[in-house]
Amino acid sequence: MKVSHIEHLGIAVKSLDEAIPYWENVLGLKCYAIEEVAEQKVKTAFFKLGQTKIELLEPTSEDSTIAKFIETRGIGVHHVALACENLEEQLADAEAHGVRLIDKTPRNGAEGLSIAFLHPKSTQGILTELCEDKNK
């Protein structure tokens, strides 16, 4: 696999309205985008920190992946997202190296990215998202 940088860190929160003030008022970052990704049952808020983004994830449904994560683990870091090119090839390479794929094919993510998740049981316990920006 070939990844270029940390695209973002995904952080599960119960409420964007409650979480955003910490990031803005305490840490001094500016929320530059809020977006709902209906197919993932999540609402996101983004902050830039250097080259890396912070993505806050609020569940929009009780049966969403983020709601289930918060229920079992509480709020906090949900995943690390790594930027790559040729996402389909990266998934094939990961699978060839014995990595269990959550997504065998890319799907649409926030900010227009193509995304796919690798299972934490195959990635040292870290839910890993691969992201490709096809607009670059």
MOGI-V603046 format. One record per helix or strand of 3 or more residues. SS is the DSSP state (H for helix, E for strand). FROM is the first residue (numbers start at 1). TO is the last residue. If there is no record, write none. Layout:
ss=<SS/SS>
from=<FROM/FROM>
to=<TO/TO>
//
This chain:
ss=<E/H/E/H/E/E/H/E/H/H/E/H/E>
from=<3/16/31/38/42/52/65/76/87/110/114/120/128>
to=<13/26/37/40/49/59/73/84/96/112/118/122/132>
//
